[in-house]
């Protein structure tokens, strides 16, 4: 049996904008994506620290070094510019493998640069 486990996390990123009229997703600076091990179009859970909203969507890369974390599509009704969010990617593993896994955790700074990698 496989279990779903955390594999990647971008902690305390700041939403830089939102666009309601978009097919739906979250845009993330590709530098943050790579550091956290999140792939383009990967399914993620986004938790809004500011207002408590949570949503599931997929990731589209934003330009490297842009600092962009953009909420796109219907999710733009749930999260706003300047909100603090946690972006989590998951994978499936056998329980024995899951015990050995260590998620990649990237802590974002105020401009969505890399403050720390845990």
Buried (B, 14 or more C-beta within 10 A) or exposed (E): EEEEBBBBBBBBBBBBBBEEEBEBBBBBBBBBBBBBBBEEEBEBBBBBEEEEBEBEBBBBBBEEEBBBBBBBBEBBEBBBEEBBBBBBBBBEBEEEEBEEEEBBBBBBEEEBEBEEEE
